[in-house]
């Protein structure tokens, strides 16, 4: 991946905005500084040429008049520090403003004409004039030091000021973009905390009537629709479950009556037993749906009482021993007491062991240990392990990882979801252990009352 794309992914909006602003300011400053440098240098050179032209005209007028006093006055030192020489056509210096008698230039323009020359240190203008003594050449050399000084000053100011300006703009943009994004960060934090259990929460709307406020209102409107849809779905599940209870009870009771009738043939008796089993399964499914619906509405009540978890574990181990004598049960059981709902905790243990029994080959693990401030229950088996990508998915509703989806072996897919909801209601955690062989789930429940 190119470096630019990697940096773009790692840097946030604030830093990218600050860097972009700094780069833009730097480029604009370089362009503006270049224009300023060229313009200022041109203006300074124009001033030098104008000074040279004025001085040449003044000296030429004095030479033409033949007035020695006027010539001495014209040759005086000026503010530009220019040098002036008056030479004949052969180059002999006949008058000068400085001490040097060496000709300043080899320019020899005819009378009434000007010639120009630029050296490393001077701008030289030569003007030809006619005098009673013959033709003379007025040579004026104006120093370019002021041009070099001005150019250096501008370049130094650019080299020093440009980084400072770019850094200042970058810091200012970083700060102000951060302040602008504070409402967005508040919205993000609130959105991250919204789950199926608190769909009533809404994003904070900034006071400013800007695009961020419009986004917050739009998101809140979307949350309103999601909450209404979820509430309607939960009401439907709860209402349907309530409505199904009565006919299922009637079917189950009638199946019991039919099973007690003497003289039924083998085929009718088998059908009655199947009806009895299916009605019982449907009743359990309806009860599970009602519990999950109450959990979604935050109505999963936990009746707090002292519960001896070791009694529940021993009872579950005894059940496994009676119903599955072919399986070996292992795991230590320590005496642990917690505050919670006995029936709900027993249901957690029952759901986990039923799930474990479904995949066990020869061994089932049911253990209980006491930790620092929590009780830990581990329920596992020597069956196939749970893949890492499925260790959270198994707790979703109606999820079954086994290939067979038969009612006899596949279950309803709600047992683990219910176990996690009950565990969370008790302030605990339920997770899949990372094992190379076999599968196990661990429940941790605080041993103190958190109500």
Secondary structure in CASP SS format (residue, H / E / C, confidence):
PFRMAT SS
TARGET T0000
AUTHOR 0000-0000-0000
METHOD secondary structure of the structure
MODEL  1
X C 1.00
X C 1.00
X H 1.00
X H 1.00
X H 1.00
X H 1.00
X H 1.00
X H 1.00
X H 1.00
X H 1.00
X C 1.00
X C 1.00
X H 1.00
X H 1.00
X H 1.00
X H 1.00
X H 1.00
X H 1.00
X H 1.00
X H 1.00
X H 1.00
X H 1.00
X H 1.00
X H 1.00
X H 1.00
X H 1.00
X H 1.00
X H 1.00
X H 1.00
X H 1.00
X H 1.00
X H 1.00
X H 1.00
X H 1.00
X H 1.00
X H 1.00
X H 1.00
X H 1.00
X H 1.00
X H 1.00
X H 1.00
X H 1.00
X H 1.00
X H 1.00
X H 1.00
X H 1.00
X H 1.00
X H 1.00
X H 1.00
X H 1.00
X H 1.00
X H 1.00
X H 1.00
X H 1.00
X H 1.00
X H 1.00
X H 1.00
X H 1.00
X H 1.00
X H 1.00
X H 1.00
X H 1.00
X H 1.00
X H 1.00
X H 1.00
X C 1.00
X C 1.00
X H 1.00
X H 1.00
X H 1.00
X H 1.00
X H 1.00
X H 1.00
X H 1.00
X C 1.00
X C 1.00
X C 1.00
X C 1.00
X C 1.00
X C 1.00
X C 1.00
X C 1.00
X E 1.00
X E 1.00
X E 1.00
X E 1.00
X E 1.00
X E 1.00
X C 1.00
X C 1.00
X C 1.00
X C 1.00
X E 1.00
X E 1.00
X E 1.00
X E 1.00
X C 1.00
X C 1.00
X C 1.00
X C 1.00
X C 1.00
X C 1.00
X C 1.00
X C 1.00
X C 1.00
X C 1.00
X C 1.00
X C 1.00
X C 1.00
X C 1.00
X E 1.00
X C 1.00
X C 1.00
X E 1.00
X E 1.00
X E 1.00
X E 1.00
X E 1.00
X C 1.00
X C 1.00
X C 1.00
X E 1.00
X E 1.00
X E 1.00
X E 1.00
X E 1.00
X E 1.00
X E 1.00
X E 1.00
X E 1.00
X E 1.00
X C 1.00
X C 1.00
X E 1.00
X E 1.00
X E 1.00
X E 1.00
X E 1.00
X E 1.00
X E 1.00
X E 1.00
X E 1.00
X E 1.00
X C 1.00
X H 1.00
X H 1.00
X H 1.00
X H 1.00
X H 1.00
X H 1.00
X H 1.00
X H 1.00
X H 1.00
X H 1.00
X H 1.00
X H 1.00
X H 1.00
X H 1.00
X H 1.00
X H 1.00
X H 1.00
X H 1.00
X H 1.00
X H 1.00
X H 1.00
X H 1.00
X H 1.00
X H 1.00
X H 1.00
X H 1.00
X H 1.00
X H 1.00
X H 1.00
X H 1.00
X H 1.00
X H 1.00
X H 1.00
X H 1.00
X H 1.00
X H 1.00
X H 1.00
X H 1.00
X H 1.00
X H 1.00
X H 1.00
X H 1.00
X H 1.00
X H 1.00
X H 1.00
X H 1.00
X H 1.00
X H 1.00
X H 1.00
X C 1.00
X C 1.00
X H 1.00
X H 1.00
X H 1.00
X C 1.00
X C 1.00
X C 1.00
X C 1.00
X C 1.00
X C 1.00
X C 1.00
X C 1.00
X C 1.00
X C 1.00
X C 1.00
X C 1.00
X H 1.00
X H 1.00
X H 1.00
X H 1.00
X H 1.00
X H 1.00
X H 1.00
X H 1.00
X H 1.00
X H 1.00
X H 1.00
X H 1.00
X H 1.00
X H 1.00
X H 1.00
X H 1.00
X H 1.00
X H 1.00
X H 1.00
X H 1.00
X H 1.00
X H 1.00
X H 1.00
X H 1.00
X H 1.00
X H 1.00
X H 1.00
X H 1.00
X H 1.00
X H 1.00
X H 1.00
X H 1.00
X H 1.00
X H 1.00
X H 1.00
X H 1.00
X H 1.00
X H 1.00
X H 1.00
X H 1.00
X H 1.00
X H 1.00
X H 1.00
X H 1.00
X H 1.00
X H 1.00
X H 1.00
X H 1.00
X H 1.00
X C 1.00
X C 1.00
X C 1.00
X C 1.00
X C 1.00
X C 1.00
X H 1.00
X H 1.00
X H 1.00
X H 1.00
X H 1.00
X H 1.00
X H 1.00
X H 1.00
X H 1.00
X H 1.00
X H 1.00
X H 1.00
X H 1.00
X H 1.00
X H 1.00
X H 1.00
X H 1.00
X H 1.00
X H 1.00
X H 1.00
X H 1.00
X H 1.00
X H 1.00
X H 1.00
X H 1.00
X H 1.00
X H 1.00
X H 1.00
X H 1.00
X H 1.00
X H 1.00
X C 1.00
X C 1.00
X C 1.00
X C 1.00
X C 1.00
X C 1.00
X C 1.00
X C 1.00
X E 1.00
X E 1.00
X E 1.00
X E 1.00
X H 1.00
X H 1.00
X H 1.00
X H 1.00
X H 1.00
X H 1.00
X H 1.00
X H 1.00
X H 1.00
X H 1.00
X H 1.00
X H 1.00
X H 1.00
X H 1.00
X H 1.00
X C 1.00
X C 1.00
X C 1.00
X C 1.00
X E 1.00
X E 1.00
X E 1.00
X C 1.00
X C 1.00
X E 1.00
X C 1.00
X C 1.00
X C 1.00
X E 1.00
X E 1.00
X E 1.00
X E 1.00
X C 1.00
X H 1.00
X H 1.00
X H 1.00
X H 1.00
X H 1.00
X H 1.00
X H 1.00
X H 1.00
X H 1.00
X H 1.00
X H 1.00
X H 1.00
X H 1.00
X H 1.00
X H 1.00
X H 1.00
X H 1.00
X H 1.00
X C 1.00
X C 1.00
X C 1.00
X E 1.00
X E 1.00
X E 1.00
X E 1.00
X E 1.00
X E 1.00
X E 1.00
X E 1.00
X C 1.00
X C 1.00
X C 1.00
X E 1.00
X E 1.00
X E 1.00
X E 1.00
X E 1.00
X E 1.00
X E 1.00
X E 1.00
X C 1.00
X C 1.00
X C 1.00
X C 1.00
X C 1.00
X C 1.00
X H 1.00
X H 1.00
X H 1.00
X C 1.00
X C 1.00
X H 1.00
X H 1.00
X H 1.00
X C 1.00
X C 1.00
X C 1.00
X C 1.00
X C 1.00
X C 1.00
X C 1.00
X C 1.00
X C 1.00
X C 1.00
X C 1.00
X H 1.00
X H 1.00
X H 1.00
X H 1.00
X C 1.00
X C 1.00
X C 1.00
X C 1.00
X H 1.00
X H 1.00
X H 1.00
X H 1.00
X H 1.00
X H 1.00
X H 1.00
X H 1.00
X H 1.00
X H 1.00
X H 1.00
X C 1.00
X C 1.00
X C 1.00
X E 1.00
X E 1.00
X E 1.00
X E 1.00
X C 1.00
X C 1.00
X C 1.00
X C 1.00
X C 1.00
X C 1.00
X E 1.00
X E 1.00
X E 1.00
X E 1.00
X E 1.00
X E 1.00
X E 1.00
X E 1.00
X C 1.00
X C 1.00
X C 1.00
X C 1.00
X C 1.00
END
